[in-house]
């Protein structure tokens, strides 16, 4: 029996019909695992031991009454639990990075999913650059001259924050659009992070495919269709989920990146594919598992726990 701690945003606020972490937690409970939830802000490292303040939870598939939490307890994350799911939402800021450093002190003795050091080294929009030929023309930079030059060369482009999530801050700039300089200035006021500028892929109008991989193997996909006239297809900003099949190109992409994901301990991953191009590799808190189960019957949470059990018994 595995003892499971889930590092996540408040469980009382999750949408039990769409949240992937909820599906993972319910599957853990259904397997008889005791489950605790905790906020990463309660992590505490003292004398080489990592602790957190966590609540044991009992879960129910009842909207509005889906969780009963017990009294808060102090957990020693090296001895009181076997598995930690790192599932809090971005932003991928220094607080997030620091949490990966702390969790690294107990991994792999306590299995952290995904591997915290590899999560830290694999921001979603940067990891894809390790696979040339799979991605559209892309530039990552804070330099307005380099960004303007890319725009001039490629015309229709998409601009987005490097560490953004859920479609936040994504804009399309057509050829000759005069607003790039102003957008770069606005971004620089609130952040020193680089921007990503990428050649626009017209196929996004037909959807942005989310493919879930477990241990580097694709288990299924959903399509996220943007509202008419929009380029952002993320479900949190109005995209619509629809069933979709994996194409030969999708399988080619998965075969190219799968071994790297597996070797890096990135056990539960969601990649984004638009047309023939890989655009992101999501390793922090990938979503889409509930929609995949609803459309296809494939239970990515169950497959994830199967993989975790294999790792723990190896």
CORWO-V331933 format. One record per helix or strand. SS is the DSSP state (alpha for helix, beta for strand). FROM is the first residue (numbers start at 1). LEN is the number of residues. If there is no record, write none. Layout:
SS:FROM:LEN ; SS:FROM:LEN
//
This chain:
beta:4:4 ; alpha:11:3 ; alpha:20:11 ; beta:35:4 ; alpha:40:3 ; beta:44:3 ; beta:49:11 ; beta:67:10 ; beta:83:4 ; alpha:94:11 ; beta:111:3 ; alpha:116:5 ; alpha:124:7 ; beta:138:4 ; alpha:144:11 ; beta:157:5 ; beta:171:3 ; alpha:180:11 ; beta:195:5 ; alpha:202:5 ; beta:208:7 ; beta:217:9 ; alpha:235:3 ; beta:240:4 ; alpha:248:16 ; beta:268:7 ; beta:277:6 ; alpha:289:8 ; alpha:300:14
//
